[in-house]
């Protein structure tokens, strides 16, 4: 069974060729190009399949297209095909000559022959390649990514998570380096209060940056896993305790806090701990943002908790009512009374906050962000973003990047 339908593959190929002037090919989970044409013999050499598979896995790990050389003077790129958390294969965006000269062609042919190809087939393969500006390769790879996810409607949750993880790791590494330069290994207790303040005012970007700064400080204070885990539990305990002290209706956080502690204790290393804590922080922030409106009943708290946990999905008022244990009419009335927003508006609020983060910290297109955050349609996403923020996503990104 093919990874993609013929109609989907044809639509993506048509738009990509129109945009970039190159053809695509489907790559299986083993790195082989899925195509019955005999001309694929060179491209499916064992060493090239291994190289393609490695870069497919790297693309999934980083959450973005991967660009690589398949031979001297010949570049290629691949995007991962991910539906939610399942990597199903990849799309190769083309093979291009970086330098269109006879010497480069001969070197490429000799390379393929050395890898086991027949010289005549290697010569034919290389001579068919188009010359392409190396500076446009990344743009072409990003366009293929955007076109595919626009047509497929797939929600690449795995890629989103991995991009967040890599961004977090870079921030932590930069903070560790800075602290080493400053010879500062003290644990920043005051930063815990700053972190909570950022969460309360809804500054997700600032909160994540402060959180990563604290993770770096934990590691430098003592890199022993058991000590770092203890610090992490202590930090999350402070956040939850303070939130509950501020609002007794935040009591459901205590139950979730126990789950976070269990996950923290079971972490294997620092990177694993960072991943768990990032999810815990997002869960905590979602709850605080919604609980900050001081809901007047436990049923509203349950409804808001359900929204915070599922806002990227297409959830209905019926599902929210079921989570709260009330009728749709009753929960709709209570949500509006307690928050000043309808159920849908509360969902949109969290989606917009998530979209802000992606606009600030990624190069994802508006189409991708619309699917990632649950809007599912670019025009609807832009309309809602302008409604909530008073500015288009593109202008918001430009302003945020300039700061």
ZIBELVEN-V526020 format. One record per helix or strand. SS is the DSSP state (hx for helix, st for strand). FROM is the first residue (numbers start at 0). TO is the last residue. If there is no record, write none. Layout:
BEGIN
ss:SS from:FROM to:TO
ss:SS from:FROM to:TO
END
This chain:
BEGIN
ss:hx from:5 to:19
ss:st from:24 to:26
ss:st from:32 to:32
ss:hx from:37 to:40
ss:hx from:45 to:61
ss:st from:65 to:70
ss:st from:73 to:82
ss:st from:85 to:96
ss:hx from:101 to:113
ss:hx from:118 to:127
ss:st from:129 to:130
ss:hx from:133 to:151
ss:hx from:156 to:181
ss:hx from:188 to:199
ss:hx from:203 to:220
ss:hx from:224 to:245
ss:hx from:247 to:264
ss:hx from:269 to:290
ss:hx from:297 to:309
ss:hx from:316 to:323
ss:hx from:327 to:338
ss:hx from:342 to:360
ss:hx from:365 to:372
ss:hx from:377 to:388
ss:hx from:392 to:401
END
